[in-house]
Amino acid sequence: MISLISLILVIIGAVNWLFVGIFQLDLVATVFGGSGSVLSVITYIIIGLAGLWLIGYLVRVRADMNTNI
């Protein structure tokens, strides 16, 4: 369940970066009142932690795949 939530958060982060790159619009900052607001910082941290979780998840899945071959 944590991996699914992390995946959703990372997708949201990727879409946010897409908007930053194309439109120079940071949706997180726009929604939460600026990139320095507490809610924006918390959101950035949560999305970053989700990305780190998925790195660990990927390593575990690849290790499982290698042991099952």
C-alpha distance (Angstrom), angle and dihedral (degrees) to the residues before:
residue distance angle dihedral
M1 . . .
I2 3.81 . .
S3 3.80 89.6 .
L4 3.81 91.9 53.4
I5 3.80 92.3 49.1
S6 3.81 89.4 46.7
L7 3.78 91.0 51.1
I8 3.81 91.4 51.7
L9 3.81 91.2 48.8
V10 3.79 92.5 48.8
I11 3.81 90.4 49.9
I12 3.81 88.9 51.8
G13 3.81 88.6 50.3
A14 3.80 91.4 49.5
V15 3.79 91.8 50.4
N16 3.80 89.2 49.0
W17 3.83 89.9 53.7
L18 3.80 89.7 47.7
F19 3.80 89.3 55.8
V20 3.81 90.8 46.6
G21 3.80 90.6 52.0
I22 3.78 98.1 44.4
F23 3.80 104.3 30.7
Q24 3.84 103.3 16.7
L25 3.81 85.5 -122.2
D26 3.80 120.6 135.8
L27 3.81 102.8 -158.5
V28 3.81 93.8 -167.6
A29 3.79 91.5 53.7
T30 3.80 91.3 44.1
V31 3.80 93.7 51.0
F32 3.81 96.3 43.0
G33 3.81 101.2 39.4
G34 3.80 105.8 -95.3
S35 3.77 137.1 -23.1
G36 3.79 92.0 -87.2
S37 3.80 96.8 52.5
V38 3.78 117.3 114.1
L39 3.81 93.1 -116.8
S40 3.81 91.9 50.8
V41 3.79 92.4 49.5
I42 3.81 91.3 48.2
T43 3.81 90.0 49.1
Y44 3.82 92.0 49.6
I45 3.81 90.3 49.3
I46 3.81 93.5 48.5
I47 3.81 91.8 49.1
G48 3.81 90.5 47.6
L49 3.80 91.4 50.2
A50 3.79 89.3 49.1
G51 3.80 88.8 54.8
L52 3.80 91.0 50.8
W53 3.80 90.2 48.8
L54 3.80 90.0 53.2
I55 3.80 91.2 51.4
G56 3.80 88.4 56.8
Y57 3.79 90.5 44.4
L58 3.79 91.0 52.2
V59 3.80 91.0 50.8
R60 3.82 91.0 50.4
V61 3.82 93.2 47.5
R62 3.80 91.9 48.5
A63 3.80 91.0 48.8
D64 3.81 90.0 50.9
M65 3.80 90.6 49.3
N66 3.79 91.4 51.7
T67 3.80 93.5 50.0
N68 3.81 92.1 49.9
I69 3.80 94.6 54.7
